Amino acid sequence: MTHPFFLPPLRTTPQGTPRRVGVELEFADLDAPSAASCVRELFGGTVTVENPHRCLVSGTSLGDFTVELDMRSAHPGKGGAAVLDPLRPLWGNIGSLVMPFEIAAPPVTVEQMPDLERLVACLRDRGAAGTEASPLFAFGLHFNPEVARTDGDYVLDHLKAFLILAPWLRREIRVDPTRRLSGFIAAFPAPYAAKLADPAYRPDLGGLIDDYLADNPTRNRELDLFPLFAHLDPDRLAKAMEDPHVRPRPTFHYRLPNARLSDPDWSLAADWNRWVAVERLAADRALLDGLGAEYRQMADTQALDRWAERIDGFMAANPVIHGPPGEDDAADGTLRQAG
């Protein structure tokens, strides 16, 4: 069955070009050259094997892909002392037992995302394993959607919408326990979430960034805004912290979903469509403020353990947020029901 990829409510960048999405997928039990061959067979291009644990696929119909072991010591020039150079292949082989390979796709439009679903199927057919294959596999799927605007209200509304929907998202995604324990996708502090959800909380962009950094001095969040803040206000971020892993990008870095490659019923579309629910809620100020006021009230009475169920009722009453797409709201017109 082919699932549709829902389109977000705002579909162009500030420059007027179609918004694109970067996708990063982690997996195990398939080496970099084999994964790179999937890319080449589907989209063309040329494979360059930099070492046994890192391949580039350049010149494909979608752009350039990278496949690499997510372990810095396995790659020359990516950290580690020079004395370890002769041992790097061995480090990579050992690391691949517990560390994921990551395939980073070039930014694509939402209309092109079904092509990446084909890539998932190819990796699965060749034996790639996902989050659920082992208790040691804390593997994730990351989306990096370009922003449609760069003003403070736009960024704030999306953060508010995410925080309000986060308990529901965690339950729907069934976030793997190993991933939760890893710390890479830590939830936002409860007091911070309650403060942000309040409809009265409306700082300018600088105030939003300052508050975020004060309460979240780490990029290890379910929705990491460091790349966006580094793009929008690099000096403000640099004064607060130095992190060589932060690359300035005009994108949201959504890192909550599992990478359930071993599950034949899992799809990129289902997790992408949950992100679109965040964008749809952010685009409707009345619904956003109404839910925000409820969230704040339930937080004050320590009743948020029931919040995910409240979102179930909200979604049923407002299918426009996470319901079947209309004729103009899906990237794949072959199916008109949610995945």
FITILO-6462 format. One record per residue (C-alpha): z, x, y. Coordinates in steps of 0.001 Angstrom, whole numbers, padded with zeros to 6 digits, always signed. Layout:
! residues N
ZXY...
***
This chain:
! residues 339
+000000+000000+000000-000897+001272+003461+001781+000750+006093+000894+000459+009776+002148+002850+012403+003381+000723+015302+002289+001691+018793+004958+002311+021456+004992+000074+024545+003853+002921+026822+000885+004799+025389-000159+007400+027956+001448+010518+029402+002107+011041+033124-001318+012720+033211-002993+009583+031857-003868+011061+028452-002944+009343+025163+000582+010192+024069+000780+012444+021031+003442+013072+018413+004419+016343+016786+005594+015958+013185+007721+018439+011215+008357+017852+007510+010711+019812+005240+010312+020067+001470+010963+022268-001594+009386+023160-004955+005980+023942-003428+005124+027304-001901+003462+027872+001453-000051+028714+000139-000099+025569-002031+000995+023373+000869-001567+025051+003129-004286+024278+000583-003417+020572+000905-004000+020798+004639-007323+022589+004212-008611+020159+001584-007791+017137+003753-008679+018415+007223-010726+021595+006802-009878+024776+008652-009072+028325+007636-005916+029437+005829-004281+032692+006880-001495+033920+004585+000762+035982+006836+003202+036606+003981+004183+034746+000790+006400+032403+002814+004299+031703+005908+000747+030396+006249-001336+029225+009177-004141+026687+008878-006297+026935+011979-009316+024993+013143-008666+021757+011229-009948+018390+012397-006447+017676+013780-005567+021111+015144-003527+024044+013863-000814+023700+011191+001997+026076+010250+003700+026175+006854+006721+028427+006488+010066+028867+004816+012729+027783+007280+014681+031010+006908+014343+033611+009640+014853+036670+007421+011879+035708+005278+009412+036289+008139+008587+039604+009843+009234+039434+013559+011480+036372+013244+014901+037999+013152+016834+040199+010754+017234+043953+010835+014206+046162+010313+015901+047782+007310+015443+044503+005423+011659+044598+005683+011059+045704+002044+013361+042919+000854+011838+040065+002844+009773+038643-000053+012905+038659-002230+014963+036994+000512+012285+034357+000776+012260+033715-002960+016043+033347-003009+016057+031225+000127+013468+028839-001253+016017+027699-003830+018105+025988-001132+016189+026339+002155+013227+024098+002897+009670+024954+003557+008554+023278+006762+005087+022082+007623+004555+021664+011352+001572+019508+012235-000240+019759+015546+000468+016956+018029-001578+013901+017038-002114+010486+018532-000422+007529+016852-003862+006414+015691-004161+009707+013775-000766+009486+012073-002149+007756+008944-003919+011072+008290-000501+012728+008022+000512+010076+005498-002376+011367+003368-000883+014836+003669+002485+013552+002426+000738+012044-000608-001033+015343-001352+002192+017353-001131+003938+014844-003374+001140+014951-005943+001467+018740-006125+005179+018614-006823+006827+018901-003413+010439+017682-003562+012343+015935-000809+015878+015250+000335+016836+013131-002644+015738+015660-005307+018938+017747-005160+022400+017618-003560+021508+020959-001976+018406+019648-000195+019383+018653+003356+015742+018177+004349+014592+016313+007420+011615+014664+009052+011302+015294+012778+009193+013378+015292+008424+014841+018713+006801+012039+020730+005503+012967+024157+007208+011173+027006+005315+008561+028996+007268+009260+032196+009582+011974+033460+011874+010055+035833+015590+009693+035229+015503+005954+034502+012940+006398+031736+014879+009184+030024+018198+007364+030436+016869+004074+029059+015618+005818+025926+018917+007606+025388+020793+004328+025921+018507+002528+023464+018931+005251+020881+022725+005286+021131+022874+001496+020843+020630+001482+017760+022004+004671+016144+024493+003006+013735+021726+000683+012528+019255+003560+012260+021673+005624+010154+022195+002709+007784+018493+001849+007518+017501+005477+006937+020353+006022+004469+020945+009466+005905+021615+011894+003080+025297+012980+002823+024312+016655+002629+022382+016320+005878+025359+014685+007574+027652+017490+006403+025208+020187+007519+025946+019455+011175+022303+019662+012255+022124+015924+013007+025625+015250+014285+026212+011860+015878+026909+011720+019587+030634+011556+020416+031845+007944+020421+033263+008055+023988+029966+009462+025269+027961+006750+023501+030205+004046+024953+029871+005505+028451+026077+005662+028215+025714+002151+026791+027491+000597+029781+024865-001103+031988+026730+000225+035030+026043+003833+033991+022981+004735+036057+023018+008372+037276+020002+010222+038569+018264+012705+036286+020443+015618+037383+023628+013636+036779+022373+012515+033374+021638+016105+032331+025012+017357+033600+026909+014650+031712+024863+015234+028570+025542+018972+028595+029258+018463+029271+029676+016206+026228+026940+017638+024010+026807+021427+024390+024636+021720+021290+021112+020945+020179+022448+019663+016845+022213+015976+017659+020305+013129+015991+018215+012916+019163+018002+016371+020718+017149+016243+024423+017411+019984+025065+013620+020578+024824+012961+017749+027299+015683+018872+029705+014384+022466+029507+010994+021095+030542+012276+018809+033309+014989+021030+034821+014988+024520+033261+017357+026027+035831+020026+023384+035246+019890+023922+031478+019862+027719+031811+023007+027642+033964+024842+025648+031310+023796+027602+028220+021434+030077+026611+019786+029132+023332+016696+031087+022247+015743+028285+019854+015134+025758+022654+011451+025484+023585+010669+023478+026732+008563+020471+025734+007854+017100+027376+008987+015341+024198+011903+013556+022601+013084+015517+019553+014059+012836+017025+015494+014533+013954+017498+011834+012153+015197+010716+009278+015329+012164+005774+012240+013765+004237+012145+011755+000996+009002+013313-000414+009991+012716-004031+010202+008954-003454+006763+007332-003918+007880+004328-001862+008813+006435+001167+006413+006707+004104+006233+008332+007500+005362+004928+008931+008709+003321+008113+010639+006015+009978+008152+006158+012845+008413+002386+013310+012191+002656+013602+011648+005103+016467+009262+002634+018078+012110+000085+017986+014045+002500+020219+011129+002681+022661+010644-001094+022657+014307-001694+023449+014228+000956+026189+011285-000835+027799+013176-004161+028108+015973-003669+030641+017445-007151+030176+017815-006755+026413+019017-003173+026838+021747-004114+029316+022820-007132+027280+023243-005091+024101+024834-002268+026072+027513-004563+027428+028251-005829+023912+028374-002286+022546+030824-001219+025249+033037-004231+024567+033095-003588+020814+033789+000100+021416+036755-000830+023630+038164-003032+020862+037409-000444+018145+035095-002863+016355+031963-000719+016079+032212-000640+012288+030450-004022+012473+027811-002920+014981+024974-002284+012510+025331-005884+011279+025206-007068+014903+021894-005225+015284+020585-007037+012202+021156-010325+014039+019613-008930+017199+016486-007826+015355+016141-011230+013684+016367-012947+017080+014029-010444+018786+011249-009533+016334+009312-008011+019224+011679-005019+018935+011209-004324+015218+008974-007027+013837+005429-007224+012529+002917-005823+015010+000411-007934+016837-003316-007305+016745-003047-004639+019447+000203-003058+018305-000582-001168+015106-002463+002065+014590-003773+000886+011214-005267-002603+011183-005298-002937+007402-001810-004420+007113+000097-006746+009427+003626-006511+008145+006404-004034+008694+006786-001260+006137
***
